[in-house]
Amino acid sequence: MLREILEKRFTAKWWSDKPIEQEKLDYILDCAYSAPSKNGKYNYEIFVLGDSEKSNEIKQWLYWENTYCIGGERLREGPIGHRRYNGQVLAPTVLVWVAKHKNEETFNDCLVSSTIAMIASEEQGINTGFNGCLGEKETAEKLGRYDSSHAPIAMGLGYIDKMDDDIQREVYKDNVKYGFDYGNVKPEIRRGPNRVGKKTKDELIHLM
Ligand SMILES: Cc1cc2nc3c(=O)[nH]c(=O)nc-3n(C[C@H](O)[C@H](O)[C@H](O)COP(=O)(O)O)c2cc1C
């Protein structure tokens, strides 16, 4: 049942090396391709970053140079050690939605398509992590789109390495602590800063 699948979902951040099976990826992309689009415009593209040299270079760039934040602000100046990274962009497969124009209509289309990809993945037993914290223009350019294109959303897909009890894990490079990221934390654990704000069902849904 979809409800049970979604109730078990969490934002995955830390991955095993195991790649997604080709037939599962094909299924996920077919589902994303079936997404509706306002007025049928489909003014976006989906880039699939896998294990090629180019893909890995873009993932590393996204992770270390483009998506970390301090105090919720992307690429904020501050001492190394306090950055909060976004491990979603290091997943075995990373999907990046690139909108041809920066407007609400296209942004909505990207979110509909990416949500369908998330559901299709979770249905296949693949973990997912949305990432909306990225340099939209720079990422589109990194993918070879130098016109008015912007990348509003990316999503990591794969199998996690392990679940965490702690709500965060530290991030090191060359034995230096660069910061941290949230862990792979079960949905029942509500104490993380990204979880405490969730409203109750009655606060969120109003039967009129
Ligand atoms: C559109 C969208 C963008 C998101 N962007 C980010 C992001 O950039 N970084 C991040 O750590 N989580 C991101 N998330 C994940 C949310 O923070 C997460 O879903 C929420 O905190 C609840 O946690 P859970 O998914 O583990 O239940 C995003 C979620 C959505 C729906």
The ligand as a Gaussian input file, in Angstrom:
#p B3LYP/6-31G(d) Opt

LIG

0 1
 C       10.901000      20.340000      -2.205000
 C       11.798000      19.832000      -1.117000
 C       13.110000      20.274000      -1.040000
 C       13.959000      19.792000      -0.040000
 N       15.245000      20.232000       0.019000
 C       16.070000      19.772000       0.977000
 C       17.411000      20.212000       1.058000
 O       17.877000      21.008000       0.252000
 N       18.183000      19.708000       2.046000
 C       17.705000      18.811000       2.958000
 O       18.459000      18.385000       3.843000
 N       16.435000      18.369000       2.897000
 C       15.620000      18.825000       1.930000
 N       14.337000      18.379000       1.863000
 C       13.911000      17.337000       2.798000
 C       13.122000      17.910000       3.937000
 O       13.961000      18.676000       4.755000
 C       12.521000      16.721000       4.697000
 O       11.612000      16.079000       3.866000
 C       11.800000      17.114000       5.961000
 O       12.687000      17.719000       6.809000
 C       11.176000      15.931000       6.687000
 O       12.121000      14.941000       6.911000
 P       11.919000      13.494000       6.285000
 O       11.830000      13.653000       4.803000
 O       13.129000      12.732000       6.704000
 O       10.652000      12.972000       6.856000
 C       13.471000      18.852000       0.898000
 C       12.141000      18.407000       0.810000
 C       11.320000      18.890000      -0.179000
 C        9.903000      18.408000      -0.239000

